[in-house]
Amino acid sequence: MTKQRSFKRLVRTRMEKTGESYTAARAMLLTAAEEKPVLATSDDAIRERTGRGWEEWFDALDEWGAADRTRRDIARWVAERQGGIHPLAWNAQAVAHSYQLARGLRQVGEHEHGFTVTASKTVAVGVEHLYDAFLDEARRIGLRERTATRPKSARFDWTDGPSRVHATFAAKSATKSTVSVSHERLADAAERERMKAWWRERLAAIGTVRT
């Protein structure tokens, strides 16, 4: 019951900040299909890691004026209160990111330089073969290579706009490997959704690669 009241309070606080209906605010705070939850972890877990629950962190950040600060500034402030840990440490980043999402200051997938979509695919081929298939010019529609380190990673410019793509490759075994893609600097949430579907299809095609 206490956890339920705690969650309802977060919903109402978000409503006040964003003007959303209760249903819309609640939906944003819940984990949506194929999306990361707005809150980085449970209230119990964040309390165990940081000594404070979500409401305590959000109340303290509100009082400090975090709504008018950047994510970097928020993470630095949290880090200082965590004994001077690095602002890029998980605790600081999780609190900063969750605060901005919960308060409606940032949308899911939105980062400092635009929106980001991530995707990955495991294929039943060796990592060298997967790397070659991904970088094959005939296959990589929309990608213009910037740098590449065989068979570990590659960076690309997206030919239809200013966004960029970073792909990493990892061997699971001699006959199985994974490609992970981060498409960054997308213009808005609509573009993120479009590219999420595009990468789903693209990696599905990569999944048909055979030796």
C-alpha positions in Angstrom: 0.0 0.0 0.0 2.8 2.4 0.9 4.5 1.8 -2.5 1.2 2.4 -4.3 0.7 5.7 -2.5 4.3 6.6 -3.3 3.7 5.9 -7.0 0.5 7.9 -7.1 2.3 10.8 -5.6 4.9 10.7 -8.4 2.1 10.6 -11.0 0.4 13.7 -9.4 3.6 15.5 -9.2 4.3 14.9 -12.9 0.7 16.1 -13.7 1.4 19.4 -12.0 4.7 19.8 -13.9 3.4 18.8 -17.4 -0.3 19.4 -17.4 -0.9 15.8 -18.5 -4.0 13.9 -17.4 -3.6 11.3 -14.6 -3.8 8.5 -17.2 -1.1 10.1 -19.5 1.2 10.8 -16.5 0.8 7.3 -15.2 1.5 5.8 -18.6 4.7 7.8 -18.9 5.9 6.5 -15.5 5.2 2.9 -16.3 7.4 0.6 -18.4 6.1 0.6 -21.9 6.6 -2.3 -24.3 10.1 -2.4 -25.8 11.0 0.8 -23.8 13.1 1.3 -20.8 11.1 2.4 -17.7 11.0 6.1 -16.9 12.5 5.3 -13.5 15.9 3.6 -13.9 15.1 1.0 -11.2 12.7 0.3 -8.3 12.3 2.6 -5.3 13.9 -0.1 -3.1 16.9 -0.5 -5.4 17.6 3.2 -5.7 17.3 3.6 -1.9 19.8 0.7 -1.4 22.3 2.2 -3.9 22.0 5.9 -2.9 20.4 6.1 0.6 17.3 7.9 -0.8 14.1 6.8 -2.6 12.8 8.4 -5.8 10.5 10.8 -4.0 13.3 12.0 -1.7 15.6 12.6 -4.6 13.0 14.3 -6.7 11.9 16.6 -3.8 15.5 17.6 -3.1 16.1 18.2 -6.8 12.9 20.3 -7.1 14.0 22.4 -4.1 17.5 22.9 -5.7 16.0 24.1 -8.9 16.8 21.1 -11.1 13.9 21.8 -13.5 16.0 24.7 -14.9 19.3 22.8 -15.1 20.9 20.5 -17.6 21.2 16.8 -17.1 25.0 17.3 -16.7 24.4 19.8 -13.9 21.9 17.6 -12.2 24.3 14.6 -12.3 27.1 16.7 -10.9 24.9 17.9 -8.0 23.8 14.3 -7.3 27.4 13.1 -7.5 28.5 15.6 -4.9 25.8 14.3 -2.5 27.0 10.8 -3.1 30.3 11.5 -1.6 31.9 13.1 -4.6 31.5 10.2 -7.0 32.1 10.8 -10.7 29.1 12.5 -12.4 29.1 9.8 -15.0 28.7 7.1 -12.4 25.5 5.1 -12.6 24.0 6.5 -9.4 24.3 10.1 -10.6 23.2 9.4 -14.2 20.3 7.3 -13.1 18.9 9.9 -10.8 19.4 12.8 -13.2 17.9 10.9 -16.2 14.9 9.6 -14.2 14.2 13.0 -12.7 14.0 14.7 -16.1 11.8 11.9 -17.5 9.5 11.8 -14.5 9.1 15.6 -14.5 8.4 15.8 -18.2 11.6 17.7 -19.0 12.8 15.0 -21.4 11.2 12.3 -23.4 12.1 8.7 -23.6 15.1 8.3 -25.9 16.0 12.0 -25.7 19.5 13.1 -24.8 21.5 16.3 -24.8 22.2 16.3 -28.5 18.9 14.9 -29.7 17.1 11.5 -29.7 18.7 8.1 -29.7 17.5 4.7 -30.7 19.4 1.5 -29.9 19.1 -2.0 -31.3 21.0 -5.3 -31.3 21.0 -8.6 -33.0 22.7 -11.9 -32.4 23.5 -14.0 -35.5 24.8 -17.5 -35.9 28.0 -16.5 -37.6 31.5 -15.6 -36.4 32.1 -11.9 -35.6 34.4 -11.4 -38.6 31.7 -12.5 -40.9 29.1 -10.4 -39.2 31.4 -7.4 -39.3 31.9 -7.8 -43.1 28.2 -8.2 -43.7 27.3 -5.1 -41.8 29.9 -3.0 -43.5 29.2 -4.4 -47.0 28.5 -1.3 -49.1 25.7 -3.0 -51.0 23.9 -3.7 -47.6 24.6 -0.5 -45.7 21.9 1.7 -47.2 21.9 5.2 -45.6 25.3 4.8 -44.0 28.5 6.6 -44.9 31.5 5.2 -43.1 33.6 7.5 -40.8 35.9 5.2 -39.0 36.1 1.4 -38.4 38.1 -1.0 -36.3 37.8 -4.5 -37.6 36.0 -6.5 -36.2 35.1 -4.4 -33.1 33.4 -1.2 -34.1 32.4 1.2 -36.9 31.0 4.7 -37.0 28.9 6.2 -39.7 27.2 9.4 -40.8 23.6 9.0 -41.7 23.3 10.2 -45.3 19.8 11.6 -44.9 20.5 14.2 -42.2 22.9 15.1 -39.4 22.5 12.0 -37.2 25.3 9.4 -36.6 25.4 5.7 -36.1 27.8 3.7 -33.9 28.0 -0.1 -34.3 29.9 -2.5 -32.1 30.5 -6.2 -32.6 31.1 -8.9 -30.0 31.9 -12.6 -30.4 29.7 -14.9 -28.4 31.5 -18.0 -29.6 33.3 -19.1 -32.7 30.0 -19.4 -34.5 27.8 -16.7 -32.9 28.2 -13.0 -32.6 26.2 -9.8 -31.8 26.0 -6.4 -33.4 24.8 -3.5 -31.2 23.7 -0.2 -32.9 23.2 3.3 -31.4 21.7 5.8 -33.8 22.2 9.3 -32.2 21.3 12.9 -32.8 17.9 12.2 -34.2 15.7 15.3 -34.6 12.6 14.3 -32.6 10.5 11.5 -31.1 8.8 10.9 -34.5 12.1 10.4 -36.2 13.2 8.1 -33.4 10.2 5.9 -33.9 10.7 5.9 -37.7 14.4 4.8 -37.2 13.5 2.3 -34.6 11.3 0.5 -37.2 14.0 0.9 -39.8 16.7 -0.7 -37.6 14.4 -3.5 -36.6 14.0 -4.4 -40.3 17.7 -3.8 -41.0 18.9 -6.1 -38.2 16.3 -8.7 -39.2 18.0 -8.8 -42.6 21.4 -9.0 -41.0 20.0 -12.0 -39.1 19.7 -14.0 -42.3 23.5 -13.8 -42.9 25.1 -17.2 -43.2 28.7 -18.3 -43.7 
